[in-house]
Amino acid sequence: MNTTINDIEIEQGSDNPYADLGFPDADEMLVKAKLAHEIAQIIKSRRLTQQRAADLLGMPQPKLSEMLRGKFRGISQAKMIECLNRLGRDVEIVVKKASSSTLGHTQVVVA
């Protein structure tokens, strides 16, 4: 759906900004973004320094810094899940039949 305001056309995006920008791995990037956001929230709530958090997560501080700034292409989903485990979070993976299409998708739900 497009809207025009003051002669400027505004296009409504989807739920995935990576898809809107044309990234071929948009679904994976969205999952990683949500995992990174949750990691950042836990670090912030615990008032950990990046160095202390990096030590706890078993990764170099510069790598953690990049992940927290959205540069997570070099970090696997498995590593991010491991980080959540090290931060005291249980991560459940549920596999179910796709609801409407022949291709399934992955999503992150924080409880």
N, C-alpha and C positions, 0 to 999 in steps of 0.2 A: 504494500500500500504506500503510495506516494502522496505527500502533502506539499502544497506551495504556500510559503509565507513570505510576503514582501518580495515576490518574484524569485524566491530561492526555493528550488525543489528539494524537499527533504524525503529521503527514502528510508522507510522503516527497515531495520536490520532484523536478522534472525536471533535466535538465542545463542548463537555461536559467532563471535566477532572474527574468529580465525577463518571461518567459512565465508563470511561476508568479505573478507580481504583476499579470498582466493587461495588460501594455503591448502596444498594437497593433503596434508596430514592434520586437517582442522579438528577432527574429533579427538585425536590423541593430544593435540595441543590444549584443547579445552579441559580435558581430564587432568593433564599436568598442571594447568593453571589453577584448577580447583584444589589439587593436592598441595601445591606450593602455597596457596592462600591459607590453607588450614595449618600447615607447618608454621607459617609466619605468625598466625594468630596465637598459636601455642607458645612460641618463643616470646612474643610480646607479652602475653598474659603472665608468663613466668619471669618476665623482666631479665631474660638472659642476654648477655652480650653475644655478639656474633661469634666471637672466639670460643666462649663457653659452649654455645649451642653447637658449633662445628665440632668441638671435641666430643660432645655427647653423641653427635650424629655420625662420628667417624668419617668426617670429610674435611678437606682443607677449607679454611675460612673464606678464601676468595671464591671457591666454588659455591659455598652456601650463599655468599653475597650475590652472586650472579643469579642463582635460583630465586632468591627473594625479590630480585628486580625483574623477574620474568624471562630470564635467559636460561631456559632449562632444556634446550635441545640435546645437550650432552649428558643429561641425567635421565636414567630409565624410570619408568613408572614403578618398577620393582624397588629401586633405590629409594624413591620417594615414600613408598609404603613402608620400607624398612625404617626410614626416618620417623614416620608416625609411630611405629612400634617402639622405637627407642625413646620417643617422647611420651610413652605410656598410653598409647591409643591402640585399641583393637581395630583391626581392619577386616571387614567381612566381604568376601567376593561372592556374589550371587549370580548364577548362570541360569537364565530362563529363556524360553522360546520368545522370539521377537514378536511384538504385538501386531504390527501392521505391514511389514515389508519382508522381503526375502533376506535383507541384510540387517543384522543386529547392530547395536551401538553400545558404547560404554558410557556410564555416567557416574558421578560422584555424589553421594548423598551423605551429608554430615548429620549425625543424630546427636 
